[in-house]
Amino acid sequence: MTLGLFFILAVFVFGLLIGSFLNVVILRLPAGETLFGRSACPRCGHVLTPRDLIPIFSFLFLRGRCRSCQEKISWRYFFIELLTACVFVSALLFVNPVALPSFFHLGILWVAGAVGIVTFIVDMEHYIILDIVTFVGVVFVLVFSLCLDIFVHSSSFVTGYTIHALLGAVAGFLPFFALWWFSAGRWIGFGDVKFMLFVGAVAGFPLVFISMLFSFWIGALVSLPLLFLGRKGLKSKLPFGTFLTLGMATSLLFGTPLLSWYTSLIVMK
């Protein structure tokens, strides 16, 4: 089935809307604010109207400034909306849904993208991982996995998506919990431990190990140069959630062929 241009455009617009919501989550939840209530300019208090909230287009039409006081608006809002739309369309093209079960698979990738974007930005800026985002993401992934099993593995759940998601969540959680426990929280934060429940549920078993492997590799590639340059010390904080997000994305894109390649090497030996 070839995806129609109109359908791809509709998903792009849907992604823009979700990206606009993610901007609200990223801005408000770390500050302890509610997601409800009208958005306003932080400088002059101008309450934004619907024409000020059209994803990416309002930013371009207003030239990146508040309509009332002309305060500059961060390009981050534009970037996150556009990034989310691109991630959603990329997931659509990756899955190429032809039947109802494949739309549940697409839903898992969309949840992974949305939660990953929020976690990446928030942890990079505030060194925290939002529990509410993590756990809501886990619930959505498990629900979509269960729906996949109902339509695909209705005769047996033993080899289905749900059991792989649950095994992945446990396999991701336990090693990170052990690191947190034995280091008394010095090596890794408990937010990272809980986030591995989500990463494991998305990647599934055994791809969760690919996620962990690439997370540590990416973390090392980023942190070691900073250590050598004196920008970070051994006790400095690192936004490991950003590395976990990148590791999750890597496993979703390349995990299956990498695991097949590694398995073939073992069989050849």
N, C-alpha and C positions, 0 to 999 in steps of 0.2 A: 504493500500500500504506500503510495506516495502522498506525503503530507501536503495539503493545499496551502497556498500562500496566505489565504485568509485565516486559516487555522493557526499558522505560525505567527501571523501578526496579532491574532487574538491572544495567544500565549505571551507574546512580547508585552502587550498592554497589561495583561494580568500580572506579569512579573514586575512591571513598573509600579503597579498599585501595591503589590506586596513589598517592594523595595521602599515605597513611601512609608508603609507601616513599620518596616524594620528601622527606618530612621527615627521614628517616634520611640520605639523600644530602646534603641541604642542611646538616645538622648535622655529619656526619662527614668528608666528603671535603675541605672547605676546611681542616679541622684535621689532615689527613694520616692520618686513621684509616680502618680497613677497614670495609666494609659488613657484614662477617660478625660474628657475636657477638650476645649478648643485649643489649637496651637496659636501661639502669639510670638511676636518679635521679642527676643530677650532684652533688647535695648529700650525700645519705646513702648512696648506692650501692645502694639497694634495687633488686634485679633485677625488672623488670616481668614480670608473669604475663600469660597470654592475656586475662584479664578486664580488665587494665589497658591493653590494646592495641586494644580495639575502637574503630575510627575514630569520631570525634566523640562517640559515646555514653559512652565511658569518661571523657572530659574532662568531660562534663556531669554524670555520676553522681558523679564525684569532686570536683565543683565547682571544677575547675581547680587541684587541689592533689595533691601526692604522697600516696599512700595511707599511706606509712610515716612521713614526717617533716612532712607538711603544707606543704612548700615550694610556693610558687605555680608553676604551669606556664604558660608563655607562651601567650597566645591565638593566637600564630602557627601553632602545630600544628593547632589546630581550624580556623583560617581556610584553611590550605593544603589540608587534607583536603576541606573543603567546596568550596573553589574548584575543585579538580581534578575533583570529582564534577560540578559545574555545567558546567565546560568540556567534559567528556566527553559529558554529556547534550546540551548545546548543539550539539556537533559531530554527534551522532547525529541530531538534529532537522534540522540543516542539510543533511546528506547524504541522510537518509531512505533507507537502503539497501534495495534491492529485489532485488538479485542479488549473487553473489559478488564481481564486480569492484568494486561500490560499497563493499563492506566493506574492501577494500584502500585505497580513498580515505579511508574513515573512519579506518583505521589511521594513515595519514599525518597526519591532523589530530590524532589522539590523541598521536602522537609529538611533533608540533609544540607541543601544549599542555603536555605533561609537560616537555620540554626547555626550553620558554619559561619556565615557572614556576620551574624550578631556576635558570636563568640570570638571570632577573629578580631573584630574592631574593639569590642569592650575590653577584652583581656589585654590587648595591645595598649589601650589608653589608660585603663584603671587597674590592671593586674587582678581582675576578678572574673569569675565565670558565674553567670546568673543561673541559680538553681531552677527557677521557674521555667526558663528557656530550655534547659537541659531536660527536665522531667516532662514538660509538655511535648518536646520532641520525641522522647522515648515512647510516650503513649501513642502518638500519631504513627510512629514506625511500627509498633506492635499491632495496632489496629489494621494498618494497611497490609502487614504481613499475614495477619489472620484472614483478612479478606482474600488475599492471594491463595492461601491454603484452601479456603472454602471452594474456590472456583477451579483450582489446579490440582490440589492434593486432597480432594474430598474423601478419598478412601482411606488415607492414612496421613497423620500429622507427624509421624516419626521422622520422615525425611523432608518435611516441609519447610517453608520460609520462617514460620514462627519459632520452631525449635532451633533453627540456625541463628535467628536473631537473639533468642534467649541465651544460647550457648556463647554467642559472640559477646553479649553484654557481660556475662559472668567471667569469661576468659579475659576480657579487657579490664574489668574491675579489680579482680583479685591481685594481679601483679602490682598494679598501681597502689592498691590498698596496703600491700605488704611494704612497698617503698615508703609510703607515708607513715606507716606504723613503726617500722624499725628506725626511721630517721626522726621520729617525733615531729614530723611536719617540716623538717629542715630541707629535705631534698625536693619535695613536691607538695603542692597545696591540695587540700581535700576537694576543692572545686574541680581540679584536674581528675581526681579519682572518680568523682561522680560523673564527670563528662565522659569518661571512658565507657560508662553504661550506654550512653547514646552512640558513641563511635562504634562500639561492639555490636549494638543492635542494627546499625545501618550497614556495616561491613559484613556482619554475620561471621559464622565460624566456617573455615579457619582464616578468612581474609583479615580478621581483626589483628592477627599477628603481623601481616604486611603493613597495616596501618601503624602499629606500634613501632615497627622497624623503621619506617620512613619518618615517623615523627621524631625519633631520636637522631636519625641521620641529619634531618633538616635542622633540628635544634643545635646539633654540633657544628654544622656548617655556618650557622648564624652566630653562635655564641663564642666559638673559638677565636675568630678574627677580632671580636670585640674585646676578648681577654688579652690577646697579644697587643692590641692597640691601647690598652688601658682604659677603654670606655666602660668596661664592666669588671667587677671583681668576682672572686669565688663565692662571695656571699650576696652578690647583687641579685635582685629579682629579675626573672625572665618570664615573659608571657607565654608559658608553655602551651596554653590553650590554642594559641595561634599555630603552633607547630602540630598539635594534635589535629587541628582542622585541615591543615595541608596534608598530613599523613592520611587522613580519612579520604580526602579527595583523590590522592594518589592511588590508594587501594581500590577505589571505585573505578578509576580509569584504567589502571594497569595491573591490578591485583590478580585477576584470574589468569591472564597469560603468563605473568611472572611465576605464579604458583604452579602452573602446568609445566613451565620450563624447568623449575627447580625439581619437581617430582620426576620429570623425565630423566634428569641427571642422576637421581637416586636409583631409579629403575635400571639405568644403564650400568651403574656400578654393581 
